[in-house]
């Protein structure tokens, strides 16, 4: 009975931790999408803690703004799924975002 209780507590703790991570990542994504909508490049770099605004970082940000502009040309319920998917994949492929998510996960599980 004791081992089951420990396992149940561990599962509950893991679920709580994953819930916290999900909330933090979700909030970060909302922030980044808002920044893209506002076309606020300086806040993009600040939010991702990018110190060197090199060509790759500016190009990545510009491609996200361009994808958002394309999506905004459609009615909200008629945006092509492929365009939404491309935006999501591009956003989630942001190296600095991945680094921040990895650090967050390591903070809880490392």
VMD Tcl script that draws the C-alpha trace (Angstrom):
set ca {
  {0.00 0.00 0.00}
  {2.83 2.41 0.80}
  {4.53 2.03 -2.59}
  {1.22 2.73 -4.33}
  {0.77 5.94 -2.28}
  {4.30 7.07 -3.12}
  {3.74 6.35 -6.79}
  {0.40 8.15 -6.73}
  {2.04 11.18 -5.07}
  {4.86 11.13 -7.62}
  {2.35 11.06 -10.48}
  {0.43 13.93 -8.93}
  {3.64 15.96 -8.51}
  {4.64 15.28 -12.10}
  {1.19 16.33 -13.32}
  {1.44 19.55 -11.29}
  {4.91 20.27 -12.67}
  {3.79 19.60 -16.24}
  {0.78 21.84 -15.68}
  {3.07 24.64 -14.50}
  {5.38 24.20 -17.48}
  {2.42 24.17 -19.87}
  {1.06 27.37 -18.36}
  {4.41 29.17 -18.51}
  {5.08 28.09 -22.10}
  {1.53 29.02 -23.09}
  {1.94 32.48 -21.58}
  {5.26 32.92 -23.38}
  {3.70 31.93 -26.71}
  {0.83 34.37 -26.18}
  {3.35 37.11 -25.42}
  {5.39 36.33 -28.54}
  {2.32 36.19 -30.78}
  {1.16 39.54 -29.38}
  {4.59 41.00 -30.11}
  {4.40 39.68 -33.67}
  {0.92 41.16 -34.12}
  {2.20 44.53 -32.92}
  {5.30 44.20 -35.10}
  {7.41 45.09 -32.09}
  {10.82 43.74 -33.07}
  {12.68 45.23 -30.11}
  {10.35 43.50 -27.63}
  {10.78 40.26 -29.58}
  {14.52 40.35 -28.94}
  {14.06 41.44 -25.31}
  {11.48 38.72 -24.57}
  {13.72 36.02 -26.01}
  {16.83 37.52 -24.38}
  {18.54 37.84 -27.75}
  {21.62 39.98 -27.27}
  {22.86 39.98 -30.86}
  {20.26 40.92 -33.43}
  {22.06 39.16 -36.26}
  {20.79 38.49 -39.77}
  {19.34 35.09 -38.86}
  {17.40 36.46 -35.88}
  {15.99 39.39 -37.86}
  {15.08 37.11 -40.78}
  {13.34 34.62 -38.49}
  {11.32 37.40 -36.85}
  {10.47 38.91 -40.26}
  {9.24 35.57 -41.57}
  {6.89 35.27 -38.58}
  {5.54 38.78 -39.20}
  {5.08 37.95 -42.87}
  {3.19 34.75 -42.04}
  {0.99 36.66 -39.58}
  {0.27 39.29 -42.24}
  {-0.79 36.54 -44.66}
  {-3.09 35.00 -42.05}
  {-4.67 38.36 -41.27}
  {-5.80 38.72 -44.88}
  {-8.32 35.93 -44.28}
  {-11.45 35.84 -42.20}
  {-10.60 34.19 -38.86}
  {-12.48 30.98 -39.67}
  {-11.07 30.66 -43.18}
  {-7.30 30.88 -42.59}
  {-5.76 27.91 -44.43}
  {-4.64 25.22 -42.02}
  {-1.34 24.94 -43.85}
  {-0.62 28.61 -43.14}
  {-1.47 28.20 -39.46}
  {0.73 25.12 -39.28}
  {3.61 26.91 -40.99}
  {3.33 29.81 -38.54}
  {3.23 27.47 -35.55}
  {6.19 25.44 -36.73}
  {8.20 28.57 -37.47}
  {7.40 30.05 -34.06}
  {8.25 26.83 -32.25}
  {11.51 26.53 -34.19}
  {12.77 29.77 -32.65}
  {16.09 28.65 -31.12}
  {15.93 31.03 -28.15}
  {12.39 29.89 -27.33}
  {13.56 26.29 -27.35}
  {16.44 27.20 -25.06}
  {14.07 28.88 -22.61}
  {11.70 25.89 -22.64}
  {14.60 23.49 -22.10}
  {15.84 25.55 -19.13}
  {12.33 25.55 -17.69}
  {12.05 21.77 -17.98}
  {15.51 21.29 -16.46}
  {14.57 23.57 -13.58}
  {11.81 21.15 -12.61}
  {13.31 17.83 -13.63}
  {17.06 18.45 -13.69}
}
mol new
graphics top color blue
foreach p $ca { graphics top sphere $p radius 0.5 }
foreach p [lrange $ca 0 end-1] q [lrange $ca 1 end] { graphics top cylinder $p $q radius 0.2 }
display resetview
